Amino acid sequence: MCGIIGIASNKPVSINIINSLKKLEYRGYDSAGLATLNNSQINEKKCSGRVDELEKILFKNPSEGNIGIGHVRWATHGVPNIINAHPHSSEKVSVVHNGIIENSDELKKDLEIKGFKFKSQTDTEVITLLVTQFLEKSEPLEAVFKTLRKLKGSFALGIIFKNFSDIIVGARRGSPLAVGYSNEENYLGSDSYALKSMTNKISYLDDGELCMLTKSDIAFYDVNLKKINKKIYTVSDDENISDKGDYKNFMSKEIFEQASTIKKCLNEYTDSIKKDINIYNFPIEPKQINKIILIGCGTAYHSCLVAKYWLEELTTIDVEIDIASEFRYRNIKFNPKNLYIFVSQSGETADTAAALDICKKNKVKTCSIVNVVESTIARSSDWVLPIHAGPEIGVASTKAFLGQLIVLYILSLKLSKVRGDIDKNKYDEYLRNLHKLPESIKNTFKLENEIQLMAKEFLDANGSMFLGRGSSFPIALEGALKLKELSYLHAEGYPAGEMKHGPLALIEEGLPVIVIAPKDKYYEKTLSNTQEVIARGGKIFFITDNKKRLLSTNIRYRLRVPRIDNLLSPLLLTIPLQLLAYHVALLKDCDIDKPRNLAKSVTVE
C-alpha cells in the first residue's frame, strides 16, 4: 500500500520527490510528506490528504536539500492526519515505511520504559526510535540492521540521517523496494513506475536485503550485512501510456484502451503465419500435469474463477482455485506434478507473493500471470506470462482484468492442443475467434449511452445484486466489486441458481438486479431465475448477447453485447459492468481513480 521515494543527488530534490509522489498516489492517498537534509538539519513537511496539498505547502515554504525521502500513505495504524503522516522523524533520523510492524505495541512499551516519547499512533514510529537508539553506538547501516532484527512483519524502508547528510538507507522484507541509477543521482522507490521519469536502470531488493545510496554510489547488503551485487534491469520508459490524454480520468482511458491492449496481447502470443499460440517452455511437461491450482486476490481471483471454467471445458486437467490469503494458511498437500498459477496485476500483492513463497519452499512448479514483468512475483516464479496491458493507474482494475482473462484463455487453449485434448479443427476455430475479439470489444463500447441512462437508476438505490451462471457468475462478482469500489454502493454477486437458497430474501420493490445471461447452455435456466426476481419486485437490467427479444415486459433495461464464441463472452460481458460502475460513480461525484480506503498495489496482509 503506501508509496516511498528517496533521492540522493547533487542538486535540490524536493521537486522530483513531489513529482514521483504524484505517480505513487495509486498506492495511497490518505496523507503525504517529505523530509530533506540541509545544513545538517532534517526539514520535514507533511499534510493530510493528497500530494497537491503538500505541493502547496512547499510552494509557500520550500524545502532545500540535495537528499530526501517522500511518502504517500494508506493508513493502517492511526487515522489519516498530519501527525500520523510519514516521514516520522526524531532528532537524528527520518523514516518512511510501507508495510506493517506486527510487534509494534511490544516494541513501543520497551522504548517508553527507556524514556522515548511517541508523537503518533503509527507502528512506523517504533522504527524511527529504534534506529535513533542504536545510533548511539553504531554507524547508520549497522543501526538499521540491528533495528530490522527486532521487527516482526513486513516493511520497505527509506531512512535519512541528520549527521550523515549524503546517504539514504533502504531495507525490504515483504514489501517491494526498487533502486534506480543515474549520473550523479540515485533513487529509492516502491516500484519502478515512480522512477521511470528519472531512470530506466533499476535493481530490486529481495527479502532481508538492505541498500545504501549516495549521489554517486549504491551498495547492497544481504541478510547478514554482507556486501552483494545486484542485477540491473532496463525497464520501459514509455511515458505517454501514463498520461490521461483527453480523458477525464485514468479509469475511462483504461476502459477504452481495452480493444488495443487485447490486440497487443494477442499479437504477442499468437503467430499468424503458423496459426499457433506462442507459449513454450512449460515448467512441467503439459501431458504430465496432474492438476492446476489458480491463486489470486480480488479481481485477479475473479479471473481465476473464469479460467477454471475454460480449463475444465478445454482440457482434461483437474482445476482448483484459491484465494491467496486463505491458501497461505491452509495445510496444503503439495504435489510436484501440479502447476500453481499466481495471478496479480502489480506482481507485488502481499498475500499472493506469500503463497508463491510457500510453493517455492515446497519445490513445486509455479507460473505467474502479471502486468509487471520486473515485479517480485514474476521474478520469483518458474515461468512468467505477462498480460502486456501497460501501466494501469486507476485503482479499480479494468484493462488488467481483461488482460488476465485473455492470457488465461490462451494458456487454456494451448494446453488443450499440446495435451491432445482438442482436435486441430476445433483449435483453429477457437484461434480465429480470438482475433475477432478486439473488434467486438470496440462494438461493445457503443452501449455507453444506454449505460449512462441505466446509471441514473442506481442513485437512489440502497444496494444491488448481480446474477450469472457458469462463467458469467465470476463476471457478476467482478461487476459487483466494481460498483462497490467506485460508487460505494452495496452490491452482491451471486450464482443465479442460488437465489432460491437465501438471497431472494434481499429482493424488494425496485432493487436493481443485473442479470448476465449470454446465449449459452445456462440461458433458459437464467431466464427462470430472472422471473423469480421479477415476481418479488426486483428491477431487472438484462445483459445478453442473444438477438431474440425477451417476451417479458418486466425488464427495465436490456443491453445486447456482440455475439461471439461462448467461451469468450465473459470478456465482452465485463465491459458494460465496468461502464456502469464508472457512470454511477461519476453521477455520485466519487473520486474515480482513487476510491476511498483503497490502494492499487496491496502490499500488506
Secondary structure, DSSP 8 states (H G I E B T S, - for coil): --EEEEEEESS--HHHHHHHHHHHGGG--SEEEEEEEETTEEEEEEEES-HHHHHHHHHHS----SEEEEEEE--SSS-SSTTTSS-EE-SSEEEEEEEEETTHHHHHHHHHHTT----SS-STHHHHHHHHHHTTTS-HHHHHHHHHTT--EEEEEEEEETTEEEEEEEEEEBS--EEEEETTEEEEESSGGGTTTT-SEEEE--TT-EEEE-SS-EEEE-TTS-EE----EE-----GGGS-TTSSSHHHHHHHTHHHHHHHHHHHHEETTTTEE-----SS-GGG--EEEEEE-HHHHHHHHHHHHHHHHH-S-EEEEEEHHHHTTS-----TTEEEEEEESSS--HHHHHHHHHHHHTT-EEEEEES-TTSHHHHHSSEEEE-------SSS-SHHHHHHHHHHHHHHHHHHHHTT-S-HHHHHHHHHHHTTHHHHHHHHGGGHHHHHHHHHTTTT-S-EEEEE-TTHHHHHHHHHHHHHHHH---EEEEEGGGGGGTGGGG--TT-EEEEE--SSTTHHHHHHHHHHHHTTT-EEEEEE---S--S-S-EEEEEE-----GGGHHHHHHHHHHHHHHHHHHHTT--SSS-TT--SS----
